[in-house]
Every structure is written in C-alpha cells, then in structure tokens.
Amino acid sequence: MPPGPPAAGVPGFGPPAGGPPAFGPAQEVAFGPLGRPPVQPSDRPTARPPAGPADPARAIAAGLLNLSGLGLGYVLVRRRLLALLCVAATAALLTLALPADPDGVPGWALIGYGVLLLGAVADGARIGLRAPATAVQIKPVVAIVLGLALLAVPAGGAVAYGGLRDDAVEQRLLDRLDSADALVKEASGQDFAEARADYRTALGRYRDLAEDHPDSRAAHRVHDSLDAYYKAVSAPYADGEHCAAVAPLEHLRSVPGTIDRAVLGSLASWPDKPLAASLLKCGTGKLGAAESDGEGGELGQLLRTFPESAQADQVEPAVRAAVERRAGELKGADPCTATRALRRIGDTAKRLPAPVPAHLRGGVATAVEDGAYACGIDQFKDKKFSAAHTSLTDFAGTYKNDERRARAQQVAIAAEIAKLRPTAGDRLPPKGAPGGSRMDMVISNDGPDPVEVLYTGPVTGRITIAACGSCKTYPTETAGRGKACKASGKSYPKRTLRLPAGTYHFLHKPGGRDATASGRAAGGRIQSGYSYTQCSYVVRSELGADL
C-alpha cells in the first residue's frame, strides 16, 4: 500500500526523515519578548574605559594646560566637549574685550571668566589624576613643560590687551584735546564777554590733561594748544583794539592760577607787556571822553598793576598833553565841550596814584577853572541865558579868589534878566562904568516880602530891599498901580541907585524863604538931569502872586 501523509504533530526543524544529512550542528533560534530579535553582544552600549592608576604628573599637566583658556587639558584627557566649552568661554571674553575700550573689560566678565578658568583647572587636574588608558599618552614632564609654556597665551593676551587699552585711552585723551581746541576756535569768532565761558571750559580741559595725564601724548600737545589759546584770546590786541583787549589780557594774566607755570612756560608772563600797552593806549584815548570810574580808569589800573613799567612812565606826559590840547580848544567855537572834557580829565587825574605828581593835578584844575569861565561867557553869547546864568553863578561860587569872579557875576546878572527879557542879553554888559553924571533912581517896596532888584545897562548890579511888614498884596494890577507906595504917612523900605544915562533892564524878584510871587522884568531909559522912582508891589490873583 502506498505511503500516506505524515502523521499530524508539531513540525520539527531537523532534517526530514530520510532526507539528506544536515549541514553542521543543529542551531536553535530563540525569539525574545514581543517578537523582537535578541540583542547581540556587539550591539550593547560601550562602557567608559576604566580609570587608570593615579598619575599626579598628568593631573598637573591637565590643570596647567586648561589654564591657557583653550581647554587643552581636556584634550589631553579626551574630554572634547569640555574643551569646546573652554574655547567658547574664551571667545566670549574676547568678544567683550575687543576692540579695546579705555574703560577695559567689565568687571563682572573678568570675575566670571576667572571663576570658570579656575574651575577648569581644578576639573582638569581631577580628571587627569586617574585618566583612562585611552587618554593621550604623553610624558608627564613634557606635558608640564607644555602647560607652563602655554601660560604665555593668556599672559601675552593680557599684555597685548593692556597695550590696546592704553592706545584707546590715549585716543580718548587726544579726542578730548581736539574738542577743547575746537571750542577755542569757535569762541575766537565771538566777543570775549560772550565767549568767556567757553574759554574757561577749554582751559579746564587743558588743565585736566596736563595734571591728570602728564605722560600722555595729549598732555605733550597741551602747550601747543595753549599757544593757540593765547593767540585766540588776545586777538583784539593783535588787531589794535586796545580797549577791547584789556579784559581778554587780564584773563590770560590769570591763567597761571589755573595751569602750572611749568606747563605754560613763557606764556605765563607774556600778557604783562601787551596788557600794560593796552591800558596806556585805552586810558589815554579815553581822557576827556569818558566819565571817571572813581579809580582813574585804565591809567589808574596801569599805575597800580605795573608801576615800574615803561608804560607807567608815559602816563604823566599823556595826561599833560591831553590837558594842553583841550585847553587850546577853550578859545575855539565850543569851549563848553572842551570844559566838560577837562573836567573828566581832572576827575581821572585826581584818582591816579603815584608817580603822577600833584602839580599835574594842579595844572588840570587850572584848565578846568579857565574852561568854566569860558563856557559861561560862550553860553551867554549863544543866547543860552539859563545855562549861562548857572555856569557863571557856579564859577563865582567855586572860584572866589579868581580875578574874573566879579565879571562872571556881572554876566550872570544880565543872563538872569535875559531869561525873562531877552533884549537884556543882546550884548555882554560892559566891564567898567562910564564916566559923567549919574541920576538917582529910588526903588520902594510895598510888598510883604523882601525884594531883590537886578539891573543891567551901562552898569550892572543887584540890590535887596527889605520887606514891608505892614504892607499887603493887591487884588489886581489896576489896584496896585493906583495905590502902591502912595499911602500918606507910611514909610516904605527903599534903596537908591545912582545910574549913568542909558538903556536899562530891570528884574524884580521876591526874596526870602517863604516868598511865592513870580519875578517881573521891565526896561527903560535913564536920561541926564532927571530922577526916577520905582515901586515894587505884589498882585495876588487866582493864578498866583506876581511882582
């Protein structure tokens, strides 16, 4: 019977019965859980090589190599990631440090980097102490020498950075110097009064550079900048503007109080001569033109500041020449202007210290006296009667020993009359009295106040008539003309004038402190062979009282 199918059962993996022989020994394939193939030995994670024996030399070498900041100690012990971290930290520090800044690297960055570097040194030494067999094989002595040699990297970097920082500091100082120079250049185009603050600012910067950074390149250039500074400030002197140059030169003369004389050199004393020259030129130019400041002006300042200078010796001749020039103008068309100039010169001369002699002041005073008289006479001739009266009255009151005093009083009387009666000033009153007969003029006062009578004509003078104690004012002009000085049995105060014949102008004005009446001027002719009377009385109306 033919063979049937094989019996049912669990199939096997061996060779079939009666089949060819199996190749090699039979192998079993086992499946792990979840049907995954089993892990082969070659697929397991590689374990860290075991630590080698302690090697202090390697530890020192690794620490020293890490001190370079390049992580070479980690390279020695095969810790590449840590080496990259060291390089990254060093690169970050360089990014902060470069380009070099005068203020240097921020403190927090230096502290942080130092802590990191020391940590890398300690960690590298720790790892290097028991480095695995896979670590780079290098003789310990060579590694230590190499580590010490690589210390030159951070040391050299620090030195190089210090040089770069010094250059940055120098550049900052040079920029500061340039800014001060630019400030001076800008200020030089302005008036000194406006530019004074800028000049002081620039001077302060020069001082700071010279004193705080004496060894810098900027400090070595300060003297040249100061030379330009002096030229800019003293420009008015160079341009011949002596009055405008005084304040700038005074400022330059004070600079040694701010900047050391060793830095200034010859500049320290340079302003003295220009200032003395400017004071002389300005002071003499102002003689007679400017009011006195009470200190003698620029000439007084010159004599007090530079008493031994050549310019001080020129003050007296300059004042004398100015007086002579103005005195010569007293005979010209405008003696009043010359007199005012002489008064100003006199005020200045009074305040000048030695060596200006007293006789120079006396010469000025004499010229002023001559000018006061000449001015009053000229004002009368120009019909400026009020000014002439004031000038000549002041002259007579001031110069009581002057031989022209009586003449000044004559003209002052005529000027006072002419203020109310201009024809009285048609000509100067005659100096002397004419000869021949004289006529009496009796003037009575029928008023309650004293009365002063001024007259000018062939002769000029004034008299005062006492008040009439029992007399009253009159309500109208008509009443006064009809009744004044006519009361029978009444004695009126009176004065008698003896006048040569001629045309006269009279002014009656009230005297006494309490008098309020206005004066009145009139005129008339005195003829030979007659006697004359006048009566002075007061008319009071709603508008006031009049003589």
C-alpha positions as CSV (number, residue, x, y, z in Angstrom):
1,M,0.0,0.0,0.0
2,P,1.3,3.3,-0.9
3,P,2.6,5.5,1.9
4,G,0.1,8.0,3.4
5,P,0.6,11.5,4.6
6,P,2.7,12.0,7.6
7,A,1.2,11.9,11.0
8,A,-0.1,15.2,12.4
9,G,2.0,16.8,15.1
10,V,4.3,19.6,15.9
11,P,6.6,20.1,13.0
12,G,10.3,19.9,13.7
13,F,13.2,21.8,12.2
14,G,15.5,18.9,11.8
15,P,16.2,17.2,8.5
16,P,13.2,15.3,7.2
17,A,13.3,11.7,7.8
18,G,15.1,10.0,5.1
19,G,16.3,13.4,3.8
20,P,19.8,14.5,3.2
21,P,22.0,14.9,6.1
22,A,22.0,18.3,8.0
23,F,24.9,20.8,7.5
24,G,26.7,21.3,10.7
25,P,25.3,21.0,14.0
26,A,21.7,22.0,14.6
27,Q,21.2,25.5,15.9
28,E,18.2,26.9,17.7
29,V,16.9,30.4,17.1
30,A,15.2,31.9,20.1
31,F,12.9,35.0,19.9
32,G,12.7,37.5,22.7
33,P,9.6,39.1,24.0
34,L,7.2,40.8,21.7
35,G,8.8,39.0,18.9
36,R,12.0,41.3,18.8
37,P,15.3,39.6,17.9
38,P,17.6,39.2,20.8
39,V,20.4,41.8,21.3
40,Q,23.7,40.7,20.1
41,P,26.8,41.3,22.1
42,S,28.2,43.8,19.6
43,D,25.1,46.0,19.8
44,R,25.4,46.8,23.6
45,P,26.5,50.5,24.6
46,T,30.2,50.9,25.0
47,A,31.2,51.3,28.7
48,R,33.6,54.1,29.8
49,P,37.1,52.7,30.0
50,P,38.1,52.0,33.5
51,A,40.2,54.7,35.3
52,G,43.9,54.1,35.2
53,P,46.2,54.3,38.2
54,A,46.7,57.7,39.9
55,D,49.1,59.9,37.9
56,P,49.9,63.3,39.7
57,A,52.1,64.5,36.9
58,R,49.3,64.0,34.4
59,A,46.9,65.9,36.8
60,I,49.3,68.8,37.0
61,A,49.7,68.8,33.2
62,A,46.0,68.8,32.6
63,G,45.4,71.7,35.0
64,L,48.2,73.8,33.6
65,L,47.0,73.1,30.0
66,N,43.5,74.3,31.0
67,L,45.0,77.5,32.4
68,S,45.7,78.5,28.9
69,G,42.0,79.1,28.4
70,L,41.9,76.8,25.3
71,G,40.8,73.6,27.1
72,L,44.0,71.7,26.1
73,G,43.9,69.9,29.4
74,Y,40.6,68.4,28.5
75,V,42.0,67.5,25.1
76,L,44.8,65.6,27.0
77,V,42.2,63.5,28.9
78,R,39.9,63.1,25.9
79,R,37.1,65.4,27.1
80,R,36.4,67.2,23.8
81,L,33.0,68.7,24.8
82,L,34.6,70.4,27.9
83,A,37.4,71.6,25.7
84,L,34.9,73.2,23.4
85,L,33.2,74.9,26.3
86,C,36.5,76.4,27.4
87,V,37.2,77.7,23.9
88,A,33.7,79.2,23.8
89,A,34.2,81.0,27.1
90,T,37.5,82.5,25.9
91,A,35.9,83.5,22.6
92,A,33.1,85.2,24.5
93,L,35.6,87.1,26.7
94,L,37.5,88.3,23.6
95,T,34.2,89.5,22.0
96,L,33.6,91.7,25.1
97,A,37.2,92.9,25.2
98,L,37.7,93.7,21.6
99,P,38.0,96.3,20.3
100,A,39.8,97.6,23.3
101,D,37.9,100.2,25.4
102,P,39.6,102.8,27.6
103,D,37.4,101.6,30.5
104,G,38.6,98.0,30.0
105,V,36.6,94.7,30.2
106,P,33.5,94.9,32.5
107,G,34.4,93.6,36.0
108,W,31.6,91.0,36.0
109,A,33.1,89.4,32.9
110,L,36.6,89.2,34.3
111,I,35.3,87.7,37.6
112,G,33.1,85.2,35.7
113,Y,35.8,84.1,33.4
114,G,38.3,83.8,36.2
115,V,36.0,81.5,38.2
116,L,35.3,79.4,35.1
117,L,39.1,79.2,34.3
118,L,39.9,78.1,37.9
119,G,37.1,75.6,37.7
120,A,38.5,74.2,34.5
121,V,42.0,74.0,36.1
122,A,40.6,72.1,39.1
123,D,38.4,69.8,37.0
124,G,41.2,69.1,34.5
125,A,43.5,68.1,37.3
126,R,40.8,65.9,38.9
127,I,40.2,64.1,35.7
128,G,43.9,63.9,34.8
129,L,44.7,62.3,38.1
130,R,43.1,59.0,37.1
131,A,42.9,59.3,33.4
132,P,41.8,56.1,31.5
133,A,44.2,54.2,29.4
134,T,42.6,55.8,26.3
135,A,44.0,59.3,27.3
136,V,46.6,60.8,25.1
137,Q,49.9,59.3,26.0
138,I,52.5,62.0,26.7
139,K,55.3,62.1,29.0
140,P,54.3,64.0,32.2
141,V,57.4,66.2,32.1
142,V,56.7,67.2,28.5
143,A,53.0,67.9,29.4
144,I,54.0,70.1,32.4
145,V,56.5,72.0,30.3
146,L,54.0,72.4,27.5
147,G,51.4,73.7,30.1
148,L,53.8,76.2,31.5
149,A,54.7,77.3,28.0
150,L,51.1,77.8,27.1
151,L,50.6,80.1,30.1
152,A,52.2,82.6,27.8
153,V,49.0,82.7,25.8
154,P,46.8,84.4,28.4
155,A,49.7,86.3,29.8
156,G,50.6,87.6,26.3
157,G,47.0,88.3,25.6
158,A,46.7,90.4,28.8
159,V,49.8,92.3,27.9
160,A,48.6,92.9,24.3
161,Y,45.2,93.9,25.6
162,G,46.8,96.3,28.0
163,G,48.7,97.9,25.1
164,L,45.5,98.2,23.1
165,R,43.7,99.7,26.1
166,D,46.5,102.2,26.6
167,D,46.1,103.2,22.9
168,A,42.4,103.6,23.4
169,V,43.0,105.8,26.5
170,E,45.5,107.9,24.5
171,Q,42.9,108.3,21.7
172,R,40.2,109.3,24.2
173,L,42.6,112.0,25.6
174,L,43.5,113.2,22.2
175,D,39.8,113.4,21.3
176,R,39.3,115.5,24.5
177,L,42.2,117.8,23.5
178,D,40.7,118.1,20.0
179,S,37.3,119.0,21.4
180,A,38.9,121.7,23.6
181,D,40.8,123.1,20.6
182,A,37.6,123.2,18.6
183,L,35.8,125.0,21.4
184,V,38.6,127.7,21.4
185,K,38.4,128.0,17.6
186,E,34.6,128.5,17.8
187,A,34.9,131.0,20.7
188,S,37.5,133.1,18.8
189,G,34.9,134.4,16.5
190,Q,32.8,135.9,19.3
191,D,33.2,138.9,21.6
192,F,35.3,137.9,24.7
193,A,32.3,138.7,27.1
194,E,30.2,136.1,25.2
195,A,33.0,133.6,24.7
196,R,34.4,133.8,28.3
197,A,32.5,130.7,29.5
198,D,33.8,128.6,26.5
199,Y,37.3,129.8,27.1
200,R,37.1,128.7,30.7
201,T,35.8,125.3,29.8
202,A,38.6,124.7,27.3
203,L,41.2,125.9,29.9
204,G,39.8,123.5,32.4
205,R,40.2,120.6,29.9
206,Y,43.8,121.6,29.2
207,R,44.5,121.7,32.9
208,D,43.0,118.2,33.5
209,L,45.0,116.8,30.7
210,A,48.3,118.3,31.9
211,E,47.7,117.5,35.6
212,D,45.8,114.2,35.5
213,H,47.6,112.6,32.5
214,P,51.0,114.3,32.4
215,D,52.7,111.4,30.5
216,S,50.1,111.1,27.7
217,R,50.6,112.2,24.2
218,A,47.7,114.7,24.6
219,A,49.5,116.3,27.6
220,H,52.6,116.7,25.5
221,R,50.5,118.7,23.0
222,V,48.8,120.9,25.6
223,H,51.5,123.6,25.3
224,D,50.9,124.0,21.6
225,S,47.1,124.1,22.2
226,L,47.7,126.8,24.9
227,D,49.8,128.8,22.5
228,A,46.8,128.8,20.1
229,Y,44.5,129.6,23.0
230,Y,46.6,132.7,23.9
231,K,46.6,133.9,20.3
232,A,42.8,133.4,20.1
233,V,42.0,135.3,23.3
234,S,44.5,138.1,22.6
235,A,43.2,138.7,19.1
236,P,41.8,142.2,19.9
237,Y,45.3,143.3,21.0
238,A,46.8,141.9,17.7
239,D,44.1,143.9,15.8
240,G,45.0,147.1,17.7
241,E,41.7,147.2,19.6
242,H,43.3,148.2,22.9
243,C,40.2,148.9,25.0
244,A,38.6,145.6,23.8
245,A,41.9,143.8,24.6
246,V,42.0,144.7,28.3
247,A,39.6,142.1,29.6
248,P,41.0,139.2,27.5
249,L,44.6,140.1,28.5
250,E,43.5,140.3,32.2
251,H,42.1,136.8,31.7
252,L,45.3,135.5,30.2
253,R,47.3,137.0,33.0
254,S,45.2,134.9,35.5
255,V,45.8,131.6,33.7
256,P,48.9,130.7,35.8
257,G,46.5,130.4,38.7
258,T,44.8,127.6,36.8
259,I,47.6,125.9,34.9
260,D,51.1,125.3,36.3
261,R,53.7,127.7,35.1
262,A,55.9,124.7,34.1
263,V,53.3,123.8,31.5
264,L,52.8,127.4,30.3
265,G,56.5,128.2,30.0
266,S,57.0,131.7,28.5
267,L,53.2,132.1,28.1
268,A,52.9,132.7,31.8
269,S,54.4,136.2,31.7
270,W,53.6,137.0,28.1
271,P,50.4,139.0,28.8
272,D,52.1,141.6,31.0
273,K,53.6,143.8,28.3
274,P,50.5,143.7,26.0
275,L,48.2,144.5,28.9
276,A,50.3,147.4,30.0
277,A,50.4,148.8,26.5
278,S,46.6,148.3,26.1
279,L,45.9,150.0,29.4
280,L,48.0,153.0,28.3
281,K,46.5,153.3,24.8
282,C,43.0,152.8,26.0
283,G,43.3,155.1,29.0
284,T,44.9,158.0,27.1
285,G,42.3,157.5,24.3
286,K,39.5,157.9,26.9
287,L,41.0,161.0,28.6
288,G,38.2,163.6,28.4
289,A,35.8,161.4,26.6
290,A,34.6,159.0,29.3
291,E,33.4,159.7,32.8
292,S,35.7,158.7,35.6
293,D,35.1,155.3,37.3
294,G,36.4,156.6,40.6
295,E,39.7,154.6,40.2
296,G,41.4,156.6,37.5
297,G,40.2,154.3,34.7
298,E,42.7,152.3,32.7
299,L,45.5,154.7,33.6
300,G,44.9,154.1,37.3
301,Q,44.9,150.4,36.7
302,L,48.2,150.6,34.8
303,L,49.9,152.6,37.6
304,R,48.7,150.1,40.2
305,T,49.4,146.9,38.3
306,F,52.6,147.8,36.5
307,P,54.1,150.8,38.5
308,E,57.7,150.1,37.3
309,S,56.8,149.6,33.6
310,A,57.8,151.8,30.8
311,Q,54.1,152.4,30.1
312,A,53.6,153.8,33.6
313,D,56.3,156.4,32.9
314,Q,54.2,157.6,29.9
315,V,51.1,158.4,31.9
316,E,52.1,161.9,33.1
317,P,53.2,163.1,29.7
318,A,50.0,161.7,28.2
319,V,47.7,163.5,30.7
320,R,49.6,166.7,30.3
321,A,49.3,166.6,26.5
322,A,45.6,165.9,26.8
323,V,45.1,168.9,29.1
324,E,47.1,171.2,26.8
325,R,45.1,170.0,23.8
326,R,41.7,170.6,25.5
327,A,42.8,173.9,27.0
328,G,43.7,175.1,23.5
329,E,40.1,174.4,22.5
330,L,38.8,176.8,25.1
331,K,39.4,179.7,22.6
332,G,37.5,177.8,19.9
333,A,33.9,177.7,18.8
334,D,32.9,175.2,21.5
335,P,34.6,175.9,24.8
336,C,31.9,174.1,26.8
337,T,32.7,170.8,25.2
338,A,36.4,171.3,25.9
339,T,35.5,172.2,29.5
340,R,33.5,169.1,30.0
341,A,36.5,167.1,28.7
342,L,38.8,168.9,31.0
343,R,36.5,168.1,34.0
344,R,36.6,164.4,33.1
345,I,40.4,164.6,32.8
346,G,40.5,166.3,36.2
347,D,38.4,163.6,37.7
348,T,40.7,161.0,36.3
349,A,43.8,162.8,37.4
350,K,42.5,163.1,41.0
351,R,42.4,159.3,41.3
352,L,45.7,158.5,39.8
353,P,48.3,157.1,42.2
354,A,52.0,157.9,42.3
355,P,54.1,158.6,40.3
356,V,51.6,161.2,38.9
357,P,52.7,164.4,40.7
358,A,50.5,166.9,42.4
359,H,51.5,169.7,40.1
360,L,49.9,167.8,37.2
361,R,46.6,167.7,39.0
362,G,47.0,171.4,39.7
363,G,47.5,172.1,36.0
364,V,44.3,170.2,35.2
365,A,42.4,172.1,37.9
366,T,43.6,175.5,36.4
367,A,42.5,174.4,32.9
368,V,39.1,173.4,34.3
369,E,38.7,176.8,36.0
370,D,39.5,178.6,32.8
371,G,37.1,176.4,30.9
372,A,34.2,177.0,33.4
373,Y,34.5,180.8,32.8
374,A,34.9,180.5,29.0
375,C,31.9,178.2,28.8
376,G,29.6,180.6,30.7
377,I,30.6,183.5,28.5
378,D,30.1,181.5,25.4
379,Q,26.7,180.3,26.5
380,F,25.6,184.0,27.0
381,K,26.8,184.9,23.6
382,D,24.8,181.9,22.2
383,K,21.7,183.3,23.9
384,K,21.6,180.2,26.3
385,F,20.8,182.5,29.2
386,S,19.6,179.9,31.7
387,A,22.7,177.8,31.1
388,A,25.0,180.9,31.2
389,H,23.4,182.0,34.5
390,T,24.0,178.6,36.1
391,S,27.6,178.3,34.8
392,L,28.7,181.7,35.8
393,T,27.0,181.6,39.2
394,D,28.7,178.3,39.9
395,F,32.0,179.7,38.7
396,A,31.7,182.7,41.1
397,G,30.7,180.5,44.0
398,T,33.5,178.0,43.3
399,Y,36.5,180.2,42.5
400,K,36.2,183.0,44.9
401,N,39.8,184.1,44.5
402,D,39.7,184.2,40.7
403,E,40.1,187.7,39.4
404,R,37.3,187.0,36.9
405,R,34.8,186.4,39.6
406,A,33.3,189.9,39.5
407,R,32.9,189.8,35.8
408,A,31.3,186.4,36.0
409,Q,28.8,187.8,38.5
410,Q,28.0,190.7,36.1
411,V,27.3,188.5,33.2
412,A,25.3,186.1,35.4
413,I,23.0,189.0,36.4
414,A,22.5,190.0,32.8
415,A,21.8,186.4,31.9
416,E,19.2,186.1,34.7
417,I,17.4,189.2,33.5
418,A,17.6,188.0,29.9
419,K,15.8,184.8,30.8
420,L,12.6,187.0,31.2
421,R,13.7,189.9,28.9
422,P,15.8,188.5,26.1
423,T,16.8,192.0,24.9
424,A,18.9,192.3,28.0
425,G,21.2,189.7,26.5
426,D,21.8,191.4,23.2
427,R,25.3,192.1,24.2
428,L,27.6,191.4,27.1
429,P,27.4,194.0,29.8
430,P,30.3,196.5,29.8
431,K,33.1,195.6,32.1
432,G,33.6,199.1,33.5
433,A,31.3,202.0,34.4
434,P,31.1,205.1,32.1
435,G,32.1,208.5,33.4
436,G,29.8,211.5,33.6
437,S,26.8,212.4,35.7
438,R,24.5,209.9,37.4
439,M,20.9,210.0,38.1
440,D,19.0,208.8,41.1
441,M,16.6,206.0,41.0
442,V,14.7,205.4,44.2
443,I,13.1,201.9,44.5
444,S,10.5,201.3,47.2
445,N,9.0,198.0,48.4
446,D,5.3,197.9,49.1
447,G,5.2,194.1,49.5
448,P,5.2,191.8,52.5
449,D,8.4,190.0,51.3
450,P,11.9,191.3,50.6
451,V,12.5,192.1,47.0
452,E,15.7,191.8,45.0
453,V,16.3,194.1,42.1
454,L,18.7,193.2,39.3
455,Y,19.7,195.7,36.6
456,T,21.9,195.8,33.6
457,G,22.8,198.5,31.1
458,P,25.7,200.9,31.2
459,V,26.3,199.4,34.7
460,T,25.1,196.1,36.1
461,G,24.3,195.1,39.7
462,R,21.8,194.0,42.2
463,I,20.3,195.3,45.4
464,T,18.0,193.9,48.0
465,I,15.1,195.9,49.6
466,A,13.7,194.8,53.0
467,A,10.2,193.6,53.4
468,C,7.4,196.0,54.3
469,G,5.9,194.4,57.5
470,S,2.6,196.3,57.3
471,C,2.2,196.0,53.5
472,K,-0.3,193.7,51.9
473,T,-0.8,192.3,48.4
474,Y,-3.1,193.9,45.9
475,P,-6.0,192.0,44.3
476,T,-5.5,193.5,40.8
477,E,-2.9,195.1,38.7
478,T,-5.0,198.3,38.5
479,A,-5.3,198.5,42.2
480,G,-1.6,198.1,42.6
481,R,-0.8,200.9,40.1
482,G,-3.2,203.2,41.8
483,K,-2.3,202.6,45.5
484,A,1.2,201.1,45.7
485,C,3.7,203.2,47.6
486,K,1.2,206.1,47.9
487,A,-0.2,205.7,51.4
488,S,0.4,209.0,53.2
489,G,2.3,208.9,56.4
490,K,3.6,205.4,55.7
491,S,7.3,204.7,55.4
492,Y,8.2,202.1,52.8
493,P,11.6,200.3,52.7
494,K,13.6,201.8,49.8
495,R,17.0,201.8,48.1
496,T,18.6,204.4,45.9
497,L,20.6,203.7,42.7
498,R,22.8,206.2,41.0
499,L,22.8,205.3,37.4
500,P,24.6,206.8,34.3
501,A,22.4,207.7,31.5
502,G,21.4,204.9,29.1
503,T,19.0,202.0,28.5
504,Y,18.5,199.6,31.4
505,H,16.8,196.3,32.0
506,F,15.4,195.5,35.4
507,L,14.3,192.3,37.2
508,H,12.3,192.5,40.4
509,K,12.1,189.1,42.1
510,P,10.9,188.2,45.6
511,G,13.4,187.4,48.3
512,G,13.1,185.4,51.5
513,R,12.4,181.7,52.0
514,D,8.6,182.0,52.1
515,A,8.2,184.2,49.1
516,T,6.0,182.7,46.3
517,A,5.5,185.6,43.9
518,S,6.9,185.5,40.4
519,G,9.5,187.9,39.3
520,R,8.9,190.6,36.6
521,A,11.3,192.2,34.2
522,A,11.0,195.6,32.6
523,G,13.1,198.2,30.9
524,G,13.5,201.9,30.3
525,R,15.9,204.7,29.5
526,I,17.6,206.9,32.1
527,Q,18.2,210.4,30.8
528,S,20.5,213.0,32.2
529,G,19.0,215.7,34.5
530,Y,16.2,213.5,35.8
531,S,15.5,211.5,38.9
532,Y,13.4,208.3,38.8
533,T,11.3,206.2,41.2
534,Q,10.1,202.6,41.1
535,C,7.7,200.8,43.3
536,S,7.6,197.1,43.9
537,Y,4.3,195.5,45.0
538,V,2.6,192.1,44.8
539,V,-0.6,191.3,43.0
540,R,-2.3,188.2,44.1
541,S,-5.0,186.5,42.0
542,E,-6.4,183.1,41.4
543,L,-3.4,182.3,39.3
544,G,-0.9,183.2,41.9
545,A,1.2,186.2,43.0
546,D,3.2,188.5,40.8
547,L,5.5,191.5,41.4
